[in-house]
Amino acid sequence: MNPEDTATDPEAALTAEDLIEEVSIDGMCGVY
Amino acid sequence: MDLLAQPWSLSPSVALRPEPFGALAYHFGNRRLTFLKRPELVAVVRALGEHPTVASALVACHIPAAQHAAYAEALTGLARTDMIRPRSQGAAA
């Protein structure tokens, strides 16, 4: 098997979900 | 709207709290909370106001071109909740 045939760059497959996450402030009570 | 070609900056109503994963962004006006899950994104958000376009901020922060679309989408999400704001051309830093 040629590694070049299967190699993928995980950084190139980055999505917005990997970068940000909106959270409910109600769910943060007692944490912050 | 091509966000990458426009000048944006961090909203003055937002505080960034450094975290091991990146940062926590809190908007004092709308009380929204967003995790910035990569230190590189935190660097980009902080740098936005110092660059003429979002794209130039990404380049300055050494974000690979292959990731610019994902960053643009994430920044669009931040814009939706007023974490970042469009900057008028005359108000460049």
Backbone of each chain as nested JSON, in Angstrom:
{
  "chains": [
    {"id": "A", "residues": [
      {"number": 1, "name": "MET", "atoms": {"N": [0.851, -1.201, 0.0], "CA": [0.0, 0.0, 0.0], "C": [0.887, 1.251, 0.0]}},
      {"number": 2, "name": "ASN", "atoms": {"N": [0.569, 2.138, -0.862], "CA": [1.321, 3.379, -0.945], "C": [0.779, 4.389, 0.067]}},
      {"number": 3, "name": "PRO", "atoms": {"N": [1.61, 4.826, 0.995], "CA": [1.127, 5.773, 2.017], "C": [0.526, 7.033, 1.413]}},
      {"number": 4, "name": "GLU", "atoms": {"N": [1.005, 7.397, 0.231], "CA": [0.49, 8.627, -0.374], "C": [-0.96, 8.477, -0.823]}},
      {"number": 5, "name": "ASP", "atoms": {"N": [-1.386, 7.202, -0.988], "CA": [-2.756, 6.972, -1.428], "C": [-3.756, 7.156, -0.29]}},
      {"number": 6, "name": "THR", "atoms": {"N": [-3.281, 6.959, 0.922], "CA": [-4.207, 6.994, 2.057], "C": [-3.961, 8.169, 2.992]}},
      {"number": 7, "name": "ALA", "atoms": {"N": [-2.807, 8.82, 2.839], "CA": [-2.469, 9.893, 3.757], "C": [-3.445, 11.057, 3.59]}},
      {"number": 8, "name": "THR", "atoms": {"N": [-3.971, 11.518, 4.705], "CA": [-4.801, 12.719, 4.694], "C": [-4.261, 13.67, 5.735]}},
      {"number": 9, "name": "ASP", "atoms": {"N": [-4.439, 14.922, 5.489], "CA": [-3.975, 15.927, 6.422], "C": [-5.135, 16.307, 7.33]}},
      {"number": 10, "name": "PRO", "atoms": {"N": [-5.115, 15.852, 8.587], "CA": [-6.244, 16.147, 9.473], "C": [-6.437, 17.633, 9.675]}},
      {"number": 11, "name": "GLU", "atoms": {"N": [-5.365, 18.407, 9.576], "CA": [-5.492, 19.847, 9.765], "C": [-6.254, 20.488, 8.607]}},
      {"number": 12, "name": "ALA", "atoms": {"N": [-6.122, 19.889, 7.412], "CA": [-6.825, 20.432, 6.249], "C": [-8.312, 20.173, 6.348]}},
      {"number": 13, "name": "ALA", "atoms": {"N": [-8.7, 19.16, 7.141], "CA": [-10.108, 18.809, 7.275], "C": [-10.767, 19.532, 8.449]}},
      {"number": 14, "name": "LEU", "atoms": {"N": [-10.12, 20.544, 8.941], "CA": [-10.648, 21.309, 10.07], "C": [-12.007, 21.895, 9.722]}},
      {"number": 15, "name": "THR", "atoms": {"N": [-12.916, 21.874, 10.693], "CA": [-14.237, 22.471, 10.479], "C": [-14.469, 23.556, 11.528]}},
      {"number": 16, "name": "ALA", "atoms": {"N": [-15.508, 24.353, 11.292], "CA": [-15.838, 25.415, 12.237], "C": [-16.153, 24.835, 13.613]}},
      {"number": 17, "name": "GLU", "atoms": {"N": [-16.73, 23.644, 13.622], "CA": [-17.072, 23.01, 14.9], "C": [-15.828, 22.639, 15.698]}},
      {"number": 18, "name": "ASP", "atoms": {"N": [-14.712, 22.482, 15.006], "CA": [-13.453, 22.207, 15.697], "C": [-12.888, 23.477, 16.337]}},
      {"number": 19, "name": "LEU", "atoms": {"N": [-13.415, 24.625, 15.9], "CA": [-12.826, 25.9, 16.304], "C": [-13.635, 26.638, 17.365]}},
      {"number": 20, "name": "ILE", "atoms": {"N": [-14.957, 26.587, 17.249], "CA": [-15.78, 27.311, 18.228], "C": [-16.921, 26.431, 18.716]}},
      {"number": 21, "name": "GLU", "atoms": {"N": [-17.391, 26.741, 19.919], "CA": [-18.567, 26.062, 20.468], "C": [-19.317, 27.063, 21.325]}},
      {"number": 22, "name": "GLU", "atoms": {"N": [-20.543, 27.326, 20.94], "CA": [-21.379, 28.216, 21.732], "C": [-21.997, 27.431, 22.874]}},
      {"number": 23, "name": "VAL", "atoms": {"N": [-21.976, 28.02, 24.057], "CA": [-22.519, 27.326, 25.217], "C": [-23.552, 28.209, 25.899]}},
      {"number": 24, "name": "SER", "atoms": {"N": [-24.476, 27.572, 26.543], "CA": [-25.493, 28.301, 27.291], "C": [-24.91, 28.749, 28.61]}},
      {"number": 25, "name": "ILE", "atoms": {"N": [-25.07, 30.017, 28.921], "CA": [-24.539, 30.517, 30.185], "C": [-25.28, 29.885, 31.355]}},
      {"number": 26, "name": "ASP", "atoms": {"N": [-26.533, 29.472, 31.123], "CA": [-27.291, 28.815, 32.197], "C": [-26.615, 27.509, 32.604]}},
      {"number": 27, "name": "GLY", "atoms": {"N": [-26.0, 26.853, 31.62], "CA": [-25.328, 25.602, 31.91], "C": [-24.005, 25.775, 32.609]}},
      {"number": 28, "name": "MET", "atoms": {"N": [-23.541, 27.022, 32.685], "CA": [-22.253, 27.293, 33.302], "C": [-22.388, 27.717, 34.758]}},
      {"number": 29, "name": "CYS", "atoms": {"N": [-23.609, 27.811, 35.266], "CA": [-23.812, 28.226, 36.65], "C": [-23.043, 27.297, 37.59]}},
      {"number": 30, "name": "GLY", "atoms": {"N": [-22.29, 27.896, 38.477], "CA": [-21.504, 27.123, 39.416], "C": [-20.144, 26.728, 38.888]}},
      {"number": 31, "name": "VAL", "atoms": {"N": [-19.918, 26.982, 37.606], "CA": [-18.613, 26.672, 37.028], "C": [-17.768, 27.933, 36.935]}},
      {"number": 32, "name": "TYR", "atoms": {"N": [-18.372, 29.01, 36.389], "CA": [-17.69, 30.304, 36.303], "C": [-18.493, 31.337, 37.07]}}
    ]},
    {"id": "B", "residues": [
      {"number": 1, "name": "MET", "atoms": {"N": [-21.48, 38.125, 0.928], "CA": [-20.517, 38.821, 1.785], "C": [-19.262, 37.966, 1.942]}},
      {"number": 2, "name": "ASP", "atoms": {"N": [-18.136, 38.517, 1.576], "CA": [-16.881, 37.794, 1.726], "C": [-16.157, 38.314, 2.965]}},
      {"number": 3, "name": "LEU", "atoms": {"N": [-16.381, 37.6, 4.049], "CA": [-15.8, 38.035, 5.313], "C": [-14.281, 38.136, 5.229]}},
      {"number": 4, "name": "LEU", "atoms": {"N": [-13.67, 37.223, 4.496], "CA": [-12.204, 37.19, 4.432], "C": [-11.621, 38.476, 3.876]}},
      {"number": 5, "name": "ALA", "atoms": {"N": [-12.388, 39.166, 3.023], "CA": [-11.869, 40.369, 2.363], "C": [-12.194, 41.637, 3.13]}},
      {"number": 6, "name": "GLN", "atoms": {"N": [-12.816, 41.485, 4.288], "CA": [-13.277, 42.663, 5.028], "C": [-12.48, 42.868, 6.316]}},
      {"number": 7, "name": "PRO", "atoms": {"N": [-12.492, 44.124, 6.812], "CA": [-11.84, 44.403, 8.103], "C": [-12.79, 44.146, 9.262]}},
      {"number": 8, "name": "TRP", "atoms": {"N": [-12.374, 43.345, 10.215], "CA": [-13.179, 43.046, 11.395], "C": [-12.318, 43.236, 12.641]}},
      {"number": 9, "name": "SER", "atoms": {"N": [-12.965, 43.272, 13.779], "CA": [-12.214, 43.358, 15.03], "C": [-13.036, 42.727, 16.153]}},
      {"number": 10, "name": "LEU", "atoms": {"N": [-12.352, 42.46, 17.239], "CA": [-13.023, 41.923, 18.421], "C": [-13.983, 42.978, 18.953]}},
      {"number": 11, "name": "SER", "atoms": {"N": [-15.173, 42.562, 19.324], "CA": [-16.137, 43.51, 19.885], "C": [-15.607, 44.07, 21.203]}},
      {"number": 12, "name": "PRO", "atoms": {"N": [-15.79, 45.369, 21.441], "CA": [-15.34, 45.949, 22.721], "C": [-16.116, 45.41, 23.912]}},
      {"number": 13, "name": "SER", "atoms": {"N": [-17.242, 44.749, 23.655], "CA": [-18.039, 44.193, 24.749], "C": [-17.613, 42.781, 25.122]}},
      {"number": 14, "name": "VAL", "atoms": {"N": [-16.545, 42.285, 24.499], "CA": [-16.148, 40.894, 24.704], "C": [-14.849, 40.793, 25.496]}},
      {"number": 15, "name": "ALA", "atoms": {"N": [-14.853, 39.906, 26.464], "CA": [-13.644, 39.587, 27.223], "C": [-13.188, 38.184, 26.83]}},
      {"number": 16, "name": "LEU", "atoms": {"N": [-11.894, 38.042, 26.617], "CA": [-11.324, 36.729, 26.31], "C": [-10.571, 36.239, 27.534]}},
      {"number": 17, "name": "ARG", "atoms": {"N": [-10.976, 35.084, 28.022], "CA": [-10.301, 34.485, 29.167], "C": [-9.462, 33.314, 28.666]}},
      {"number": 18, "name": "PRO", "atoms": {"N": [-8.147, 33.385, 28.817], "CA": [-7.296, 32.285, 28.349], "C": [-7.627, 30.983, 29.058]}},
      {"number": 19, "name": "GLU", "atoms": {"N": [-7.671, 29.915, 28.288], "CA": [-7.919, 28.566, 28.802], "C": [-6.912, 27.618, 28.149]}},
      {"number": 20, "name": "PRO", "atoms": {"N": [-6.692, 26.454, 28.749], "CA": [-5.728, 25.503, 28.164], "C": [-6.059, 25.129, 26.718]}},
      {"number": 21, "name": "PHE", "atoms": {"N": [-7.353, 25.087, 26.374], "CA": [-7.758, 24.688, 25.026], "C": [-7.75, 25.853, 24.06]}},
      {"number": 22, "name": "GLY", "atoms": {"N": [-7.687, 27.074, 24.547], "CA": [-7.781, 28.261, 23.701], "C": [-8.233, 29.448, 24.53]}},
      {"number": 23, "name": "ALA", "atoms": {"N": [-9.519, 29.75, 24.48], "CA": [-10.042, 30.843, 25.303], "C": [-11.554, 30.739, 25.415]}},
      {"number": 24, "name": "LEU", "atoms": {"N": [-12.056, 31.408, 26.414], "CA": [-13.491, 31.523, 26.608], "C": [-13.844, 32.975, 26.297]}},
      {"number": 25, "name": "ALA", "atoms": {"N": [-14.771, 33.169, 25.384], "CA": [-15.186, 34.521, 25.018], "C": [-16.537, 34.812, 25.654]}},
      {"number": 26, "name": "TYR", "atoms": {"N": [-16.607, 35.912, 26.394], "CA": [-17.859, 36.293, 27.041], "C": [-18.257, 37.683, 26.572]}},
      {"number": 27, "name": "HIS", "atoms": {"N": [-19.507, 37.802, 26.129], "CA": [-20.036, 39.077, 25.667], "C": [-20.87, 39.696, 26.788]}},
      {"number": 28, "name": "PHE", "atoms": {"N": [-20.43, 40.835, 27.285], "CA": [-21.106, 41.451, 28.423], "C": [-22.466, 42.037, 28.051]}},
      {"number": 29, "name": "GLY", "atoms": {"N": [-22.677, 42.288, 26.754], "CA": [-23.955, 42.851, 26.323], "C": [-25.044, 41.815, 26.182]}},
      {"number": 30, "name": "ASN", "atoms": {"N": [-24.763, 40.77, 25.419], "CA": [-25.815, 39.765, 25.186], "C": [-25.624, 38.508, 26.042]}},
      {"number": 31, "name": "ARG", "atoms": {"N": [-24.591, 38.506, 26.889], "CA": [-24.314, 37.417, 27.829], "C": [-24.077, 36.082, 27.118]}},
      {"number": 32, "name": "ARG", "atoms": {"N": [-23.622, 36.163, 25.882], "CA": [-23.292, 34.933, 25.166], "C": [-21.897, 34.465, 25.58]}},
      {"number": 33, "name": "LEU", "atoms": {"N": [-21.727, 33.155, 25.539], "CA": [-20.467, 32.536, 25.914], "C": [-20.057, 31.59, 24.784]}},
      {"number": 34, "name": "THR", "atoms": {"N": [-18.833, 31.713, 24.34], "CA": [-18.36, 30.842, 23.267], "C": [-16.96, 30.353, 23.591]}},
      {"number": 35, "name": "PHE", "atoms": {"N": [-16.75, 29.056, 23.402], "CA": [-15.415, 28.5, 23.534], "C": [-14.673, 28.688, 22.221]}},
      {"number": 36, "name": "LEU", "atoms": {"N": [-13.5, 29.276, 22.297], "CA": [-12.59, 29.309, 21.152], "C": [-11.644, 28.133, 21.389]}},
      {"number": 37, "name": "LYS", "atoms": {"N": [-11.779, 27.088, 20.584], "CA": [-11.194, 25.796, 20.919], "C": [-9.784, 25.587, 20.395]}},
      {"number": 38, "name": "ARG", "atoms": {"N": [-9.217, 26.587, 19.787], "CA": [-7.836, 26.505, 19.321], "C": [-7.092, 27.792, 19.674]}},
      {"number": 39, "name": "PRO", "atoms": {"N": [-5.878, 27.671, 20.227], "CA": [-5.077, 28.882, 20.493], "C": [-4.846, 29.705, 19.237]}},
      {"number": 40, "name": "GLU", "atoms": {"N": [-4.775, 29.019, 18.091], "CA": [-4.556, 29.746, 16.832], "C": [-5.742, 30.664, 16.52]}},
      {"number": 41, "name": "LEU", "atoms": {"N": [-6.95, 30.195, 16.836], "CA": [-8.134, 31.027, 16.603], "C": [-8.127, 32.224, 17.546]}},
      {"number": 42, "name": "VAL", "atoms": {"N": [-7.691, 32.02, 18.766], "CA": [-7.597, 33.122, 19.72], "C": [-6.632, 34.182, 19.181]}},
      {"number": 43, "name": "ALA", "atoms": {"N": [-5.521, 33.726, 18.647], "CA": [-4.538, 34.661, 18.076], "C": [-5.148, 35.432, 16.915]}},
      {"number": 44, "name": "VAL", "atoms": {"N": [-5.915, 34.737, 16.086], "CA": [-6.557, 35.399, 14.939], "C": [-7.557, 36.447, 15.422]}},
      {"number": 45, "name": "VAL", "atoms": {"N": [-8.389, 36.076, 16.376], "CA": [-9.413, 36.998, 16.879], "C": [-8.756, 38.241, 17.477]}},
      {"number": 46, "name": "ARG", "atoms": {"N": [-7.684, 38.024, 18.211], "CA": [-6.977, 39.171, 18.808], "C": [-6.331, 40.045, 17.73]}},
      {"number": 47, "name": "ALA", "atoms": {"N": [-5.889, 39.407, 16.641], "CA": [-5.155, 40.134, 15.599], "C": [-6.062, 40.833, 14.601]}},
      {"number": 48, "name": "LEU", "atoms": {"N": [-7.34, 40.488, 14.568], "CA": [-8.235, 41.027, 13.539], "C": [-8.147, 42.548, 13.422]}},
      {"number": 49, "name": "GLY", "atoms": {"N": [-8.16, 43.217, 14.551], "CA": [-8.198, 44.674, 14.542], "C": [-6.92, 45.324, 14.06]}},
      {"number": 50, "name": "GLU", "atoms": {"N": [-5.878, 44.525, 13.909], "CA": [-4.583, 45.079, 13.501], "C": [-4.304, 44.871, 12.022]}},
      {"number": 51, "name": "HIS", "atoms": {"N": [-5.266, 44.256, 11.321], "CA": [-5.027, 43.919, 9.918], "C": [-6.154, 44.447, 9.04]}},
      {"number": 52, "name": "PRO", "atoms": {"N": [-5.836, 44.784, 7.797], "CA": [-6.839, 45.378, 6.905], "C": [-7.946, 44.419, 6.496]}},
      {"number": 53, "name": "THR", "atoms": {"N": [-7.671, 43.124, 6.528], "CA": [-8.705, 42.133, 6.195], "C": [-8.555, 40.926, 7.111]}},
      {"number": 54, "name": "VAL", "atoms": {"N": [-9.609, 40.134, 7.159], "CA": [-9.556, 38.876, 7.911], "C": [-8.497, 37.954, 7.302]}},
      {"number": 55, "name": "ALA", "atoms": {"N": [-8.45, 37.931, 5.974], "CA": [-7.485, 37.055, 5.305], "C": [-6.052, 37.411, 5.698]}},
      {"number": 56, "name": "SER", "atoms": {"N": [-5.749, 38.684, 5.777], "CA": [-4.384, 39.07, 6.131], "C": [-4.087, 38.723, 7.591]}},
      {"number": 57, "name": "ALA", "atoms": {"N": [-5.096, 38.767, 8.44], "CA": [-4.896, 38.348, 9.83], "C": [-4.609, 36.848, 9.891]}},
      {"number": 58, "name": "LEU", "atoms": {"N": [-5.308, 36.063, 9.068], "CA": [-5.067, 34.616, 9.04], "C": [-3.639, 34.32, 8.58]}},
      {"number": 59, "name": "VAL", "atoms": {"N": [-3.206, 35.031, 7.556], "CA": [-1.848, 34.829, 7.045], "C": [-0.828, 35.227, 8.116]}},
      {"number": 60, "name": "ALA", "atoms": {"N": [-1.067, 36.347, 8.767], "CA": [-0.137, 36.826, 9.787], "C": [-0.03, 35.846, 10.955]}},
      {"number": 61, "name": "CYS", "atoms": {"N": [-1.107, 35.121, 11.212], "CA": [-1.12, 34.139, 12.302], "C": [-0.72, 32.746, 11.816]}},
      {"number": 62, "name": "HIS", "atoms": {"N": [-0.22, 32.676, 10.585], "CA": [0.31, 31.421, 10.022], "C": [-0.752, 30.317, 9.937]}},
      {"number": 63, "name": "ILE", "atoms": {"N": [-1.986, 30.704, 9.642], "CA": [-3.034, 29.714, 9.419], "C": [-2.904, 29.196, 7.99]}},
      {"number": 64, "name": "PRO", "atoms": {"N": [-2.777, 27.872, 7.802], "CA": [-2.643, 27.33, 6.445], "C": [-3.839, 27.711, 5.571]}},
      {"number": 65, "name": "ALA", "atoms": {"N": [-3.562, 27.974, 4.311], "CA": [-4.61, 28.389, 3.381], "C": [-5.743, 27.373, 3.327]}},
      {"number": 66, "name": "ALA", "atoms": {"N": [-5.397, 26.092, 3.481], "CA": [-6.418, 25.041, 3.419], "C": [-7.435, 25.162, 4.561]}},
      {"number": 67, "name": "GLN", "atoms": {"N": [-7.075, 25.896, 5.605], "CA": [-7.97, 26.039, 6.756], "C": [-8.732, 27.368, 6.766]}},
      {"number": 68, "name": "HIS", "atoms": {"N": [-8.463, 28.231, 5.782], "CA": [-9.086, 29.562, 5.807], "C": [-10.605, 29.49, 5.754]}},
      {"number": 69, "name": "ALA", "atoms": {"N": [-11.143, 28.538, 4.979], "CA": [-12.606, 28.421, 4.879], "C": [-13.21, 28.056, 6.233]}},
      {"number": 70, "name": "ALA", "atoms": {"N": [-12.571, 27.132, 6.943], "CA": [-13.076, 26.74, 8.262], "C": [-12.993, 27.91, 9.237]}},
      {"number": 71, "name": "TYR", "atoms": {"N": [-11.897, 28.644, 9.179], "CA": [-11.768, 29.819, 10.049], "C": [-12.816, 30.867, 9.695]}},
      {"number": 72, "name": "ALA", "atoms": {"N": [-13.069, 31.063, 8.397], "CA": [-14.072, 32.042, 7.976], "C": [-15.444, 31.643, 8.497]}},
      {"number": 73, "name": "GLU", "atoms": {"N": [-15.738, 30.348, 8.462], "CA": [-17.027, 29.87, 8.961], "C": [-17.133, 30.079, 10.469]}},
      {"number": 74, "name": "ALA", "atoms": {"N": [-16.048, 29.781, 11.173], "CA": [-16.041, 29.981, 12.622], "C": [-16.187, 31.461, 12.967]}},
      {"number": 75, "name": "LEU", "atoms": {"N": [-15.494, 32.31, 12.219], "CA": [-15.581, 33.752, 12.476], "C": [-16.974, 34.279, 12.137]}},
      {"number": 76, "name": "THR", "atoms": {"N": [-17.614, 33.698, 11.133], "CA": [-18.992, 34.068, 10.818], "C": [-19.901, 33.726, 11.999]}},
      {"number": 77, "name": "GLY", "atoms": {"N": [-19.624, 32.599, 12.635], "CA": [-20.379, 32.236, 13.834], "C": [-20.153, 33.225, 14.954]}},
      {"number": 78, "name": "LEU", "atoms": {"N": [-18.926, 33.678, 15.109], "CA": [-18.63, 34.683, 16.138], "C": [-19.297, 36.016, 15.804]}},
      {"number": 79, "name": "ALA", "atoms": {"N": [-19.389, 36.332, 14.517], "CA": [-20.042, 37.578, 14.102], "C": [-21.533, 37.53, 14.389]}},
      {"number": 80, "name": "ARG", "atoms": {"N": [-22.114, 36.353, 14.249], "CA": [-23.546, 36.172, 14.462], "C": [-23.951, 36.552, 15.88]}},
      {"number": 81, "name": "THR", "atoms": {"N": [-23.047, 36.354, 16.822], "CA": [-23.346, 36.673, 18.222], "C": [-22.608, 37.942, 18.671]}},
      {"number": 82, "name": "ASP", "atoms": {"N": [-22.117, 38.724, 17.713], "CA": [-21.478, 40.022, 17.986], "C": [-20.171, 39.891, 18.772]}},
      {"number": 83, "name": "MET", "atoms": {"N": [-19.55, 38.708, 18.721], "CA": [-18.242, 38.57, 19.358], "C": [-17.19, 39.364, 18.58]}},
      {"number": 84, "name": "ILE", "atoms": {"N": [-17.363, 39.378, 17.254], "CA": [-16.517, 40.23, 16.419], "C": [-17.441, 41.124, 15.613]}},
      {"number": 85, "name": "ARG", "atoms": {"N": [-16.902, 42.273, 15.204], "CA": [-17.709, 43.253, 14.491], "C": [-16.987, 43.723, 13.243]}},
      {"number": 86, "name": "PRO", "atoms": {"N": [-17.742, 44.081, 12.193], "CA": [-17.094, 44.686, 11.026], "C": [-16.52, 46.04, 11.419]}},
      {"number": 87, "name": "ARG", "atoms": {"N": [-15.401, 46.336, 10.851], "CA": [-14.704, 47.583, 11.166], "C": [-14.823, 48.507, 9.961]}},
      {"number": 88, "name": "SER", "atoms": {"N": [-15.152, 49.745, 10.201], "CA": [-15.223, 50.68, 9.079], "C": [-13.812, 50.954, 8.591]}},
      {"number": 89, "name": "GLN", "atoms": {"N": [-13.692, 51.197, 7.28], "CA": [-12.366, 51.39, 6.687], "C": [-11.613, 52.524, 7.363]}},
      {"number": 90, "name": "GLY", "atoms": {"N": [-12.332, 53.562, 7.764], "CA": [-11.676, 54.718, 8.358], "C": [-11.258, 54.514, 9.793]}},
      {"number": 91, "name": "ALA", "atoms": {"N": [-11.703, 53.409, 10.387], "CA": [-11.4, 53.172, 11.802], "C": [-10.315, 52.136, 11.986]}},
      {"number": 92, "name": "ALA", "atoms": {"N": [-9.519, 51.893, 10.935], "CA": [-8.458, 50.898, 11.033], "C": [-7.492, 51.265, 12.139]}},
      {"number": 93, "name": "ALA", "atoms": {"N": [-6.991, 50.234, 12.821], "CA": [-6.08, 50.457, 13.943], "C": [-4.752, 50.998, 13.457]}}
    ]}
  ]
}
